[in-house]
Amino acid sequence: MRVVVALGGNALLRRGEPMTADVQRENVRSAAPALAAIATEHELVLSHGNGPQVGLLALQSAAYADVDPYPLDVLGAQTEGMIGYVLEQELRNVLPTDEQFATILTMVEVDPDDPAFANPTKFVGPVYTEGQAEKLAEEKGWPFRRDGESWRRVVPSPLPKHIFEIDPIRRLLDRDVVVICAGGGGIPTLVSRGDRPMLSGVEAVIDKDLASELLAREVEADVFVMATDVDGVYTDWGTPDQRRLDRATPKELRELGLPAGSMGPKVEAAAHFVEATGKTAAIGGLDQIVQMVEGTSGTQVVAG
């Protein structure tokens, strides 16, 4: 089978952990055996989140006052290289030495008129207290929103329209190459229409799950898996009545009305993939990736 796995940010950095390179590498090393098991049996396409990493790079960039801060599209490209490098290296360390890999910087087209530019919702960077968030908002002009018990910076998250590197990705998969791409949702890119289309980056972070869903459709994946820090989609989350959905249709998932800042994009990505292809998507824990591909764990999203 051809399998697309979208790794949540917890594959690299769990909530509350220090944002060091060593911590992130150890987390990837822990996830590598399960990913290797999939790559051994199936064609594997791997995407990943970058919210904590791109937020940290933005802070580091803003701290150096002698030059203007680097824009988010450039920082996103940096995270694709950094995270892709660690993922590929740790997978190489557990897979046979003749396994072939390619990590691809991936540009993704977005619409300049997307309403997301006027309503930032995508969390990036570390968590803050309310007082810290208020201070940074005043100093940097960044918007913040509550994320659980903490506060985080939010940025625009426009919908992905087209993956520019999709043809090379397909060709690599046809040659049994493990492909790492569309990291952090890809690099948000505008296209100006004219005699010759011209590309330019834009200040945004595309949702990784929605970009991965587009990727899964365009490579004709048989299964689309989103690995996160919970073991599935729940009803009545955070209450005594919470219950995991082992199996659900797109309609049933959408009726939950989950918010954009949490499970909402995963639910929408899973529902759209199933509706568009008739195939299966799964949402669940990072430690259950193999079982999700087999259809025995997580929330399995199936056609009605």
Stockholm file with secondary structure:
# STOCKHOLM 1.0

chainA/1-304         MRVVVALGGNALLRRGEPMTADVQRENVRSAAPALAAIATEHELVLSHGNGPQVGLLALQSAAYADVDPYPLDVLGAQTEGMIGYVLEQELRNVLPTDEQFATILTMVEVDPDDPAFANPTKFVGPVYTEGQAEKLAEEKGWPFRRDGESWRRVVPSPLPKHIFEIDPIRRLLDRDVVVICAGGGGIPTLVSRGDRPMLSGVEAVIDKDLASELLAREVEADVFVMATDVDGVYTDWGTPDQRRLDRATPKELRELGLPAGSMGPKVEAAAHFVEATGKTAAIGGLDQIVQMVEGTSGTQVVAG
#=GR chainA/1-304 SS CEEEEEECGGGTCCTTSCCCHHHHHHHHHHHHHHHHHHHHHSEEEEEECCHHHHHHHHHHHHHCTTSCCCCHHHHHHHHHHHHHHHHHHHHHTTSCTTCCEEECCCEEECCTTCGGGGSCCEEEEEEECHHHHHHHHHHHCCCEEEETTEEEEEECCCCCCEETTHHHHHHHHHTTCEEECCGGGCEEEEEECSSSCEEEECSCCCCHHHHHHHHHHHTTCSEEEEEESSSSCEESTTSTTCEECSEECHHHHHTTCCCTTTTHHHHHHHHHHHHHHSCEEEEEEGGGHHHHHHTSSSEEECCC
#=GC SS_cons         CEEEEEECGGGTCCTTSCCCHHHHHHHHHHHHHHHHHHHHHSEEEEEECCHHHHHHHHHHHHHCTTSCCCCHHHHHHHHHHHHHHHHHHHHHTTSCTTCCEEECCCEEECCTTCGGGGSCCEEEEEEECHHHHHHHHHHHCCCEEEETTEEEEEECCCCCCEETTHHHHHHHHHTTCEEECCGGGCEEEEEECSSSCEEEECSCCCCHHHHHHHHHHHTTCSEEEEEESSSSCEESTTSTTCEECSEECHHHHHTTCCCTTTTHHHHHHHHHHHHHHSCEEEEEEGGGHHHHHHTSSSEEECCC
//
